[in-house]
Amino acid sequence: MTLSTTLIQSVRDWLPDNLFFSFRHRRTIGRFPKLRHPTTFNEKIIRRCLDPDPRYGDLSDKLKVRDYIAGKIGSEYLVPLVAEPSDFTERVFEALPPAFVMKANHGSGFVHVVKDKRDTSFEELDALARRWLSTDFYTIGRERHYRTIERRIFFEKLLVAQDGKIPPDLKIHVFNKRSGDPSIFILVITDRFGEHTRGDIYDANWNMLDVSMGRYARSTTPDPRPDNLDALLSVARALASDFEFVRVDLYDMDGTIYFGELTFTPGAGMFPLKPDRVDYEWGSLM
Protein backbone atom coordinates (compact mmCIF):
# COMPACT_ATOMS: atom_id res chain seq x y z
CA MET A 1 0.00 0.00 0.00
CA THR A 2 1.49 3.34 -1.05
CA LEU A 3 1.77 6.38 1.23
CA SER A 4 -0.89 8.24 -0.77
CA THR A 5 -3.27 5.26 -0.54
CA THR A 6 -2.66 5.02 3.21
CA LEU A 7 -3.32 8.76 3.60
CA ILE A 8 -6.57 8.53 1.61
CA GLN A 9 -7.64 5.54 3.72
CA SER A 10 -6.86 7.44 6.93
CA VAL A 11 -8.81 10.51 5.84
CA ARG A 12 -11.76 8.36 4.75
CA ASP A 13 -11.83 6.58 8.11
CA TRP A 14 -12.07 9.91 9.96
CA LEU A 15 -14.88 11.33 7.82
CA PRO A 16 -18.31 11.62 9.49
CA ASP A 17 -20.80 9.20 7.99
CA ASN A 18 -22.74 11.80 6.00
CA LEU A 19 -19.57 13.15 4.36
CA PHE A 20 -18.31 9.63 3.74
CA PHE A 21 -21.52 8.83 1.85
CA SER A 22 -21.48 12.11 -0.05
CA PHE A 23 -17.96 11.71 -1.41
CA ARG A 24 -18.26 7.99 -2.08
CA HIS A 25 -21.61 8.41 -3.86
CA ARG A 26 -20.08 11.16 -6.02
CA ARG A 27 -17.23 8.84 -6.97
CA THR A 28 -19.31 5.72 -7.67
CA ILE A 29 -22.63 7.11 -8.95
CA GLY A 30 -21.38 10.36 -10.47
CA ARG A 31 -23.26 12.94 -8.40
CA PHE A 32 -23.53 14.11 -4.83
CA PRO A 33 -26.53 12.54 -3.07
CA LYS A 34 -29.50 14.43 -1.71
CA LEU A 35 -29.51 13.17 1.85
CA ARG A 36 -32.21 15.43 3.28
CA HIS A 37 -34.72 14.85 0.48
CA PRO A 38 -33.61 11.63 -1.26
CA THR A 39 -35.29 10.69 -4.54
CA THR A 40 -33.19 7.90 -6.07
CA PHE A 41 -32.93 4.29 -4.94
CA ASN A 42 -29.33 4.69 -3.85
CA GLU A 43 -30.06 7.91 -1.96
CA LYS A 44 -32.89 6.25 -0.04
CA ILE A 45 -30.67 3.29 0.76
CA ILE A 46 -28.10 5.72 2.18
CA ARG A 47 -30.81 7.21 4.42
CA ARG A 48 -31.43 3.70 5.72
CA CYS A 49 -27.72 3.29 6.45
CA LEU A 50 -27.72 6.52 8.44
CA ASP A 51 -31.02 5.94 10.24
CA PRO A 52 -31.75 2.19 10.24
CA ASP A 53 -34.94 0.55 11.39
CA PRO A 54 -34.23 -1.15 14.77
CA ARG A 55 -35.20 -4.49 13.21
CA TYR A 56 -32.42 -4.42 10.66
CA GLY A 57 -29.65 -5.52 13.01
CA ASP A 58 -31.04 -8.90 14.07
CA LEU A 59 -32.46 -9.61 10.61
CA SER A 60 -29.09 -8.88 8.98
CA ASP A 61 -27.40 -11.27 11.44
CA LYS A 62 -27.09 -14.45 9.37
CA LEU A 63 -27.57 -16.63 12.44
CA LYS A 64 -30.32 -14.74 14.28
CA VAL A 65 -32.38 -14.31 11.11
CA ARG A 66 -32.84 -18.08 10.94
CA ASP A 67 -35.42 -17.95 13.75
CA TYR A 68 -37.33 -15.23 11.89
CA ILE A 69 -37.36 -17.27 8.68
CA ALA A 70 -38.47 -20.44 10.47
CA GLY A 71 -41.35 -18.57 12.08
CA LYS A 72 -42.33 -16.74 8.90
CA ILE A 73 -42.20 -19.47 6.24
CA GLY A 74 -40.85 -22.62 7.91
CA SER A 75 -37.46 -24.13 8.81
CA GLU A 76 -37.46 -26.28 5.66
CA TYR A 77 -36.27 -23.21 3.72
CA LEU A 78 -33.10 -22.87 5.80
CA VAL A 79 -29.78 -24.17 4.52
CA PRO A 80 -28.79 -26.91 7.01
CA LEU A 81 -26.27 -25.78 9.60
CA VAL A 82 -23.18 -27.95 9.95
CA ALA A 83 -21.71 -26.13 12.96
CA GLU A 84 -21.98 -22.81 14.80
CA PRO A 85 -19.14 -23.07 17.32
CA SER A 86 -18.44 -20.50 20.00
CA ASP A 87 -14.77 -20.96 19.06
CA PHE A 88 -13.29 -22.39 15.90
CA THR A 89 -10.88 -25.08 17.02
CA GLU A 90 -9.01 -27.92 15.35
CA ARG A 91 -11.54 -30.33 16.83
CA VAL A 92 -14.36 -28.40 15.15
CA PHE A 93 -12.45 -28.52 11.86
CA GLU A 94 -11.90 -32.26 12.11
CA ALA A 95 -15.64 -32.82 12.67
CA LEU A 96 -16.63 -30.88 9.53
CA PRO A 97 -17.89 -32.90 6.54
CA PRO A 98 -15.86 -33.32 3.32
CA ALA A 99 -17.60 -30.28 1.75
CA PHE A 100 -19.11 -27.19 3.38
CA VAL A 101 -19.36 -23.40 3.31
CA MET A 102 -17.71 -21.27 5.99
CA LYS A 103 -19.35 -17.92 6.73
CA ALA A 104 -19.35 -15.04 9.18
CA ASN A 105 -22.67 -13.66 10.35
CA HIS A 106 -21.93 -9.94 10.60
CA GLY A 107 -21.56 -8.61 7.06
CA SER A 108 -21.42 -9.24 3.33
CA GLY A 109 -18.78 -11.21 1.46
CA PHE A 110 -17.68 -13.38 4.37
CA VAL A 111 -18.14 -16.62 2.42
CA HIS A 112 -15.63 -19.38 1.71
CA VAL A 113 -16.63 -22.47 -0.27
CA VAL A 114 -14.82 -25.72 0.52
CA LYS A 115 -15.61 -28.38 -2.07
CA ASP A 116 -13.03 -30.82 -0.71
CA LYS A 117 -11.71 -30.48 2.83
CA ARG A 118 -8.52 -32.26 1.81
CA ASP A 119 -7.57 -29.15 -0.18
CA THR A 120 -7.49 -26.91 2.90
CA SER A 121 -6.30 -26.97 6.50
CA PHE A 122 -7.39 -25.82 9.93
CA GLU A 123 -4.60 -23.22 9.94
CA GLU A 124 -5.80 -21.73 6.64
CA LEU A 125 -9.43 -21.49 7.72
CA ASP A 126 -8.53 -20.28 11.20
CA ALA A 127 -6.51 -17.40 9.72
CA LEU A 128 -9.47 -16.50 7.49
CA ALA A 129 -11.91 -16.71 10.39
CA ARG A 130 -9.70 -14.46 12.55
CA ARG A 131 -9.48 -11.90 9.75
CA TRP A 132 -13.26 -11.88 9.33
CA LEU A 133 -13.91 -11.61 13.07
CA SER A 134 -11.47 -8.72 13.40
CA THR A 135 -13.34 -6.78 10.70
CA ASP A 136 -15.86 -4.19 11.86
CA PHE A 137 -18.19 -4.35 8.86
CA TYR A 138 -19.71 -0.98 9.74
CA THR A 139 -16.43 0.74 8.89
CA ILE A 140 -16.50 -0.62 5.33
CA GLY A 141 -19.81 0.84 4.14
CA ARG A 142 -21.02 2.78 7.22
CA GLU A 143 -24.20 0.69 7.43
CA ARG A 144 -24.98 1.44 11.05
CA HIS A 145 -27.22 -1.55 11.78
CA TYR A 146 -24.24 -3.90 11.42
CA ARG A 147 -22.66 -2.40 14.55
CA THR A 148 -25.07 -4.31 16.80
CA ILE A 149 -24.23 -7.80 15.50
CA GLU A 150 -22.14 -10.08 17.70
CA ARG A 151 -19.55 -11.61 15.37
CA ARG A 152 -19.66 -15.37 14.84
CA ILE A 153 -18.27 -17.99 12.47
CA PHE A 154 -20.54 -20.76 11.26
CA PHE A 155 -20.66 -23.56 8.71
CA GLU A 156 -23.44 -24.58 6.33
CA LYS A 157 -24.07 -27.47 4.00
CA LEU A 158 -22.65 -26.84 0.52
CA LEU A 159 -25.54 -26.64 -1.94
CA VAL A 160 -24.67 -28.41 -5.19
CA ALA A 161 -27.24 -29.01 -7.94
CA GLN A 162 -27.54 -32.19 -9.99
CA ASP A 163 -25.29 -30.66 -12.64
CA GLY A 164 -22.53 -30.33 -10.04
CA LYS A 165 -22.74 -26.55 -9.93
CA ILE A 166 -23.52 -24.19 -7.06
CA PRO A 167 -26.98 -22.74 -7.77
CA PRO A 168 -27.23 -19.07 -8.79
CA ASP A 169 -28.02 -16.35 -6.24
CA LEU A 170 -31.53 -15.02 -6.83
CA LYS A 171 -31.53 -11.54 -5.31
CA ILE A 172 -35.19 -10.57 -5.35
CA HIS A 173 -35.78 -6.84 -4.81
CA VAL A 174 -39.29 -6.42 -3.41
CA PHE A 175 -40.89 -2.95 -3.29
CA ASN A 176 -44.16 -3.02 -1.37
CA LYS A 177 -46.73 -0.41 -2.32
CA ARG A 178 -49.49 0.99 -0.12
CA SER A 179 -51.96 -0.93 -2.28
CA GLY A 180 -51.74 -3.56 -4.98
CA ASP A 181 -49.07 -6.10 -5.75
CA PRO A 182 -45.42 -5.32 -4.99
CA SER A 183 -42.97 -4.35 -7.70
CA ILE A 184 -40.32 -7.06 -8.04
CA PHE A 185 -36.97 -7.16 -9.82
CA ILE A 186 -34.73 -10.23 -9.75
CA LEU A 187 -30.95 -9.92 -9.96
CA VAL A 188 -29.56 -13.35 -10.90
CA ILE A 189 -25.89 -13.86 -10.02
CA THR A 190 -24.48 -16.84 -11.93
CA ASP A 191 -21.12 -18.52 -11.30
CA ARG A 192 -20.52 -16.32 -8.26
CA PHE A 193 -17.43 -18.26 -7.17
CA GLY A 194 -16.13 -18.94 -10.68
CA GLU A 195 -14.33 -17.02 -13.39
CA HIS A 196 -17.38 -15.99 -15.40
CA THR A 197 -19.65 -14.27 -12.88
CA ARG A 198 -22.70 -12.63 -14.48
CA GLY A 199 -25.49 -10.47 -13.13
CA ASP A 200 -28.77 -10.23 -15.05
CA ILE A 201 -31.98 -8.47 -14.03
CA TYR A 202 -35.46 -9.82 -14.74
CA ASP A 203 -38.93 -8.60 -13.95
CA ALA A 204 -41.49 -10.72 -12.09
CA ASN A 205 -42.52 -12.40 -15.35
CA TRP A 206 -38.91 -13.39 -16.11
CA ASN A 207 -38.46 -10.85 -18.87
CA MET A 208 -34.77 -9.99 -19.10
CA LEU A 209 -34.39 -6.22 -18.64
CA ASP A 210 -31.90 -3.94 -20.34
CA VAL A 211 -30.60 -2.92 -16.92
CA SER A 212 -27.26 -3.49 -15.23
CA MET A 213 -26.38 -3.20 -11.56
CA GLY A 214 -22.93 -2.62 -10.18
CA ARG A 215 -19.99 -4.11 -12.05
CA TYR A 216 -21.59 -7.43 -12.97
CA ALA A 217 -21.11 -8.50 -16.57
CA ARG A 218 -24.36 -9.31 -18.35
CA SER A 219 -25.37 -12.38 -20.31
CA THR A 220 -26.12 -12.22 -24.02
CA THR A 221 -29.19 -14.45 -23.67
CA PRO A 222 -31.63 -14.93 -20.78
CA ASP A 223 -31.50 -17.94 -18.48
CA PRO A 224 -34.40 -20.37 -18.69
CA ARG A 225 -37.41 -19.35 -16.63
CA PRO A 226 -37.40 -21.33 -13.35
CA ASP A 227 -40.16 -23.93 -13.25
CA ASN A 228 -40.96 -22.82 -9.70
CA LEU A 229 -40.82 -19.07 -10.32
CA ASP A 230 -44.26 -18.56 -8.76
CA ALA A 231 -43.11 -20.34 -5.60
CA LEU A 232 -39.90 -18.31 -5.45
CA LEU A 233 -41.84 -15.05 -5.74
CA SER A 234 -44.36 -16.22 -3.15
CA VAL A 235 -41.56 -16.88 -0.64
CA ALA A 236 -39.96 -13.51 -1.39
CA ARG A 237 -43.25 -11.65 -0.97
CA ALA A 238 -43.91 -13.39 2.35
CA LEU A 239 -40.48 -12.49 3.73
CA ALA A 240 -40.76 -8.90 2.48
CA SER A 241 -44.32 -8.30 3.66
CA ASP A 242 -43.32 -6.35 6.79
CA PHE A 243 -41.09 -3.87 4.96
CA GLU A 244 -41.39 -1.10 2.40
CA PHE A 245 -38.40 -2.57 0.60
CA VAL A 246 -36.05 -5.49 1.21
CA ARG A 247 -33.89 -7.67 -0.99
CA VAL A 248 -34.63 -11.35 -0.39
CA ASP A 249 -31.83 -13.69 -1.46
CA LEU A 250 -32.90 -17.22 -2.37
CA TYR A 251 -31.41 -20.32 -3.96
CA ASP A 252 -33.27 -22.69 -6.28
CA MET A 253 -31.59 -26.10 -6.07
CA ASP A 254 -33.30 -28.46 -8.49
CA GLY A 255 -36.71 -27.11 -7.46
CA THR A 256 -36.00 -26.89 -3.73
CA ILE A 257 -35.98 -23.32 -2.41
CA TYR A 258 -33.45 -22.23 0.21
CA PHE A 259 -33.16 -18.88 1.98
CA GLY A 260 -29.92 -16.93 1.72
CA GLU A 261 -30.28 -13.60 3.51
CA LEU A 262 -32.28 -10.40 3.91
CA THR A 263 -30.54 -7.24 2.74
CA PHE A 264 -31.97 -3.86 3.70
CA THR A 265 -29.17 -1.64 2.33
CA PRO A 266 -27.87 -3.21 -0.91
CA GLY A 267 -24.42 -1.93 -1.75
CA ALA A 268 -24.75 0.67 1.03
CA GLY A 269 -26.40 2.91 -1.57
CA MET A 270 -23.43 2.68 -3.95
CA PHE A 271 -24.76 0.37 -6.67
CA PRO A 272 -24.63 2.13 -10.06
CA LEU A 273 -27.79 1.34 -12.05
CA LYS A 274 -27.64 1.65 -15.81
CA PRO A 275 -29.41 3.33 -17.45
CA ASP A 276 -29.31 6.01 -14.77
CA ARG A 277 -33.07 6.61 -14.95
CA VAL A 278 -33.58 3.25 -13.19
CA ASP A 279 -32.06 4.74 -10.03
CA TYR A 280 -34.89 7.31 -10.06
CA GLU A 281 -37.56 4.78 -11.07
CA TRP A 282 -36.67 2.38 -8.25
CA GLY A 283 -36.42 5.33 -5.87
CA SER A 284 -40.00 6.33 -6.71
CA LEU A 285 -41.17 2.88 -5.55
CA MET A 286 -39.91 3.52 -2.00
N, C-alpha and C positions, 0 to 999 in steps of 0.2 A: 504494500500500500504506500503510495507516494505521500510526501508531506502535504501537498495541496489537497489530496483526497482525504487525508486525516483531518485537515483543517475544516474542510467542508462538512465532514461527518460530525466534528465537534460542534460547529455552529448549528447544524441541523438539530442535534440532540438538545441544545439549549433553547431552541425556539419554542415559544408558547404554542399550544395546539392549534389555535386558530391561524397563526402565521405559518406554521408548518403546513397546514392544509392549503392555504392560499398559494404559497410558492410551489408546492408539489403539484397542485391542480393546474397551475399555469404551465408548468413544465410538461406534464403528461397529457393534459386535455387541450391546452393551447389558449386558455383564457383564465383570468382570475375568477374564482367562484363568488356567487352572491350568497353569503352565509346568513344574512338577516332575512332575506326574502328569496329563498331558493326556488328555482323553477325546473331545473334539469334533474334527471335521475341521479347523476353523480353528486350534484349539490345537495339533494335531499338525503342521500346516503351519508354525506359528510355531517349533516345536522344530526343524524342518528349516532354517528361516532362521538360527537361532542356532547350529546344529551341523550344517552341510551335509555330505553325502556328498562325498568328494573328486572324484567323477566329475561332479558337477553343473556345475562351472565350464565345462569344455570343451563339455559337451553343451547348455549354455544359450547358448553363443557361436554365433550364427546362421551364422557362416562355418565354424568348426571342426566343428560338428555334421554338416555335409554329408558329411564322410568317414565318419562313423559310420553315417549313413543309407545311403550307397552300399554299405558293407560288409554292412549288416544286411539290407536288402531290395532294393537295386539303385539305381543312379544315375538310372534312368528316372522315379523318383518325385520327383526334385529339380526345383524351379522353375528354368528356365535362367537362369544368371548372364549379365548384360549387361556388367558391369564390376565389378572390385574393386580400385580404384586405391589405391596407397600415399598419394597426395595427390589431392584433388579440384581439378582445374585447369580452365581454360576450354577447353583442348584436349580433356579428358575429356568435358566437357559437350557440345561440338560433335559428338563421335563417338557420343553416345547416340542411340538410335532415336527415332522420333516419339512413342512412348508407352513408359512404364516405371514402375517403382516404386523409389523411393529409400528405403534403410533404414540403420539403424545396428545393429551386431551385439551391443551390450553391454547391452540392456535391453528393456523392453516399451514399446510406443507410439511408437517411433521409426520411423514409416512415413509416407511421403508419396507419394500416387498422382498421376502425371502422365499424363493421358489425351491431351494434345496439347502437345508441347514448345513450340509457338509461344505458348502462354499463360503461359509462365514465362521465367525468365532465369537465366544463370549466377550473377549476383549474389544473386538471391533464394534459390536452392538452396545456394549457398555459405554464406550467413548461417545458413540452417537447419542445414546440416551442422556448422558451427562451434559452434552452440548445443548440438546433440546431443553432439558430441565433448567439450565442456566440462562435460557433466553426469556426475557420479559417480552412477550409478544406485543404488549401495548406499545412499546417503544418503536416497533417496526412501522406500524400504520396508524398509531394513536387512536385505535378503537378502544374506547375507555371501558367497555363492558368486559374486556378480557382481563382487566386487572384483578377481578374478584375470583378468578378460577384458581383453585389449588392444583398445582402441576403434578401430573401423574403420567407414568408410562403404562401402556397396556398392549395386549396382543389379541388379534382377531384371526379367525379362520381366513385363509386365502381363497377368494372366490375365483374359480376357474370354470369357464363354460365348456361345453362339450367339444368345441373346436380347439380347446387348449389355451384360449386367450382370456385375459382379464376383461370382464365386461366393461363397456363404456360407462363413463359418468354421465348421468342424465340430470342436468342442473336446471330444475324447473322453476322459473321465475313466476310467482303467482301474485297478481295485483288484485286485491279484493275491492270491489266497488260498493257504494252504499246500497245499491240495488242491482239486481241482475247477476249474470254469471261473471266470474272473475276473468280478467285478461291474463293469458298464459303464453309464455315464450320459453322454449326448451333449448338450452345450450347443451349440445352433445359433444363431450370430449372423448375422442377415440385415440387408442394407443397412448394413453397418458404416460406410461412408464417406458415407452419405446422411443424409436428414433423418428417416427413420422406422426407426431401428435397433431391432431386436427380439432378445430372447434367450429361447429356448424349450428346455426340457429333455425329452429322450426316454430311454426305457430301450433296451436292446439289441434289442428287438423293434419299435422305433419306435412305442411307445405314448407319447403326450404326457402328461407328468406334471404334476400340480398343484403344481409347485415353481418357485420363482423364485430367481435368483442375482444378487446385486449390485443394481444400479439398472436393469437392462435391463427395458424394457417387454415384455409378453408378447403373443403373438398370440391372437386369438379362436378360430382354427381351426388344426389341425396342418398342417404342410407335407406334401406327398406323400412317401411312403416312397421313398428313393433306390433305383433299380433295382439298384445295385451295393452295397447295404448290407452284404452278407456280405463282399465284398472290402474295404470300408472297415474293418470290424471286424477282419478278418484282419490287415490292415496295422497297425492300432493295437495288437492283441495282440502281434504280433511285435516292435514297437518298445518295448513296455512290459514284455517278458518278463523283463528283468533287474532289475526294480524292484518294490518293494511297491506303490507308487503312482506314476503319472506321468500328466499330461495330454498327450495326443498331438493336435496340431492338424493337420488335413488339409483339403484342398480337393477338391471333386468338380466337375470342369469337363467337363460333357457326357460323363460316364462315365470320364474320365481322372482318376486320383487323383494329387494332388501333396501333398508334405509341407510343413507350415508351420513348426512348432517343437515342441520338448519343453519342458514347463513343470513344474518340480518343486515350486514354491511358489506356486500360483495366488493372486493377490491379496495375497501376503505374509501370508496368514492373516487377511485382513480382508474376506472376501466374505460378507455376510449371506445366509443361506439361509432361505427361508420356505416352509413352516412351520419353526419353530426346531428341531423334533425331527429334521429332516434333517441338521442339523449333527452331532447325536449319532449318527444312523444311519450316516452316511458315516465318522464317526470310528471307529466300531466295526469298520469294514472294513479299517482300517490297523493 
